[in-house]
Amino acid sequence: MIFDVILSALTPWDFMVVSFGLIAALVMGHFIENPPARRPSVTALMSFYRRAWMLTFVDRDPRIFDAQTLASLRQSTAFFGSTALISIGGLLAMMGSPDRLVELTHALTQTQEATSLKLQIKLAFAALFLVYAFLKFVWSSRLFGYCAVLMAAVPNNPNHPQAIPRAIMPGRSTFVPL
């Protein structure tokens, strides 16, 4: 019932734009995660540098630099997460009272094409992307917390028998406790 109303409100151009957006996101995601063999991906490069950082971390006497770097990274993900949450709230507020938005659309485009249902559907589609971004930022912030715990577990004495093995653990892409 509701889907019939939604489908009747959308034009073929709307479906083409949504399809193009989804296909573009999938293709970009594929190329980001599976780059050509001649160039390593950002994920592969960061894995290499993360391992190098953790091995250097063992010998660094005051670990203030490492803690500050981790705190800065976590703060930036928290900022982007809160920004995504504010954007979601703004979109939901616009979806709650679409009449003024319809009037603005009619004034800007000089056509009567836009309806409140159509605008709400388009805003819901944008909200889905923002919800996905918010969840990704929340998850990355949580992972930074895990990283801080793993880094704190590395003994301060570089000659300690567990120093190198515990430093190698957070540097791996798959975690296997020793």
Stockholm file with secondary structure:
# STOCKHOLM 1.0

chainA/1-178         MIFDVILSALTPWDFMVVSFGLIAALVMGHFIENPPARRPSVTALMSFYRRAWMLTFVDRDPRIFDAQTLASLRQSTAFFGSTALISIGGLLAMMGSPDRLVELTHALTQTQEATSLKLQIKLAFAALFLVYAFLKFVWSSRLFGYCAVLMAAVPNNPNHPQAIPRAIMPGRSTFVPL
#=GR chainA/1-178 SS CHHHHHHHHCCHHHHHHHHHHHHHHHHHHHHHHSCCTTSCCHHHHHHHHHHHHHHHHHHCSSTHHHHHHHHHHHHHHHHHHHHHHHHHHHHHHHHHCCHHHHHHHHHHHSSSCCCHHHHHHHHHHHHHHHHHHHHHHHHHHHHHHHHHHHHHTSCSCTTSTTHHHHHHHHHSSSCCCC
#=GC SS_cons         CHHHHHHHHCCHHHHHHHHHHHHHHHHHHHHHHSCCTTSCCHHHHHHHHHHHHHHHHHHCSSTHHHHHHHHHHHHHHHHHHHHHHHHHHHHHHHHHCCHHHHHHHHHHHSSSCCCHHHHHHHHHHHHHHHHHHHHHHHHHHHHHHHHHHHHHTSCSCTTSTTHHHHHHHHHSSSCCCC
//
